[in-house]
Structure formats: C-alpha cells, structure tokens
Amino acid sequence: MNTIEAKLGYLFWYAVIALSVYSLLSSIYLYIS
C-alpha cells in the first residue's frame, strides 16, 4: 500500500498532529511567561 493517496493521508495526519502539538506548546509557553 505505497500509493500516493496513502502518502498524502499520512502527511495530512502528520501535519494535523504537529499543528495541534505546536498550538498546545505555544499556549503553555504563553501561560507560563
């Protein structure tokens, strides 16, 4: 299952998770500072 659709799906979910983690860390950083 090495199709382009699968790779795009993995990239999409990776971007979503990275964005949520980044927003969480930035909110925590703003709350601490």
Backbone as CSV, one residue per row, in Angstrom:
resi,resn,N_x,N_y,N_z,CA_x,CA_y,CA_z,C_x,C_y,C_z
1,MET,0.856,-1.197,0.000,0.000,0.000,0.000,0.885,1.238,0.000
2,ASN,1.597,1.435,-1.094,2.521,2.561,-1.202,2.025,3.562,-2.228
3,THR,0.708,3.755,-2.263,0.141,4.658,-3.259,0.327,6.103,-2.838
4,ILE,0.099,7.002,-3.766,0.249,8.428,-3.465,-0.830,8.878,-2.482
5,GLU,-2.022,8.292,-2.599,-3.091,8.669,-1.679,-2.722,8.338,-0.240
6,ALA,-2.106,7.177,-0.043,-1.708,6.777,1.311,-0.651,7.732,1.853
7,LYS,0.299,8.101,1.012,1.351,9.018,1.462,0.759,10.382,1.804
8,LEU,-0.193,10.848,0.993,-0.827,12.136,1.270,-1.627,12.067,2.566
9,GLY,-2.253,10.921,2.809,-3.014,10.766,4.044,-2.101,10.818,5.258
10,TYR,-0.955,10.131,5.165,-0.001,10.155,6.278,0.532,11.565,6.499
11,LEU,0.833,12.277,5.409,1.325,13.647,5.535,0.262,14.545,6.154
12,PHE,-1.005,14.319,5.758,-2.092,15.141,6.284,-2.225,14.962,7.789
13,TRP,-2.260,13.700,8.243,-2.411,13.443,9.673,-1.179,13.903,10.443
14,TYR,0.014,13.783,9.830,1.228,14.252,10.495,1.179,15.767,10.689
15,ALA,0.680,16.476,9.667,0.573,17.932,9.759,-0.457,18.326,10.815
16,VAL,-1.569,17.603,10.886,-2.608,17.911,11.874,-2.076,17.713,13.290
17,ILE,-1.382,16.599,13.512,-0.837,16.316,14.845,0.239,17.340,15.208
18,ALA,1.106,17.669,14.243,2.167,18.636,14.514,1.569,20.004,14.839
19,LEU,0.509,20.387,14.124,-0.116,21.688,14.359,-0.774,21.739,15.736
20,SER,-1.435,20.650,16.129,-2.093,20.621,17.439,-1.056,20.665,18.560
21,VAL,0.038,19.921,18.391,1.097,19.927,19.401,1.742,21.304,19.483
22,TYR,1.949,21.948,18.329,2.560,23.274,18.318,1.660,24.299,19.013
23,SER,0.361,24.235,18.733,-0.559,25.182,19.371,-0.620,24.933,20.878
24,LEU,-0.577,23.661,21.268,-0.610,23.334,22.693,0.638,23.865,23.396
25,LEU,1.804,23.652,22.784,3.050,24.122,23.391,3.094,25.644,23.445
26,SER,2.611,26.309,22.395,2.641,27.773,22.379,1.700,28.336,23.441
27,SER,0.545,27.704,23.629,-0.387,28.184,24.650,0.205,27.977,26.041
28,ILE,0.867,26.849,26.250,1.513,26.588,27.542,2.643,27.593,27.774
29,TYR,3.399,27.892,26.724,4.504,28.843,26.856,3.977,30.237,27.192
30,LEU,2.876,30.618,26.546,2.298,31.932,26.825,1.709,31.966,28.236
31,TYR,1.187,30.832,28.697,0.599,30.778,30.036,1.680,30.873,31.105
32,ILE,2.834,30.267,30.845,3.928,30.284,31.819,4.588,31.663,31.864
33,SER,4.844,32.240,30.704,5.567,33.515,30.655,4.681,34.708,31.017
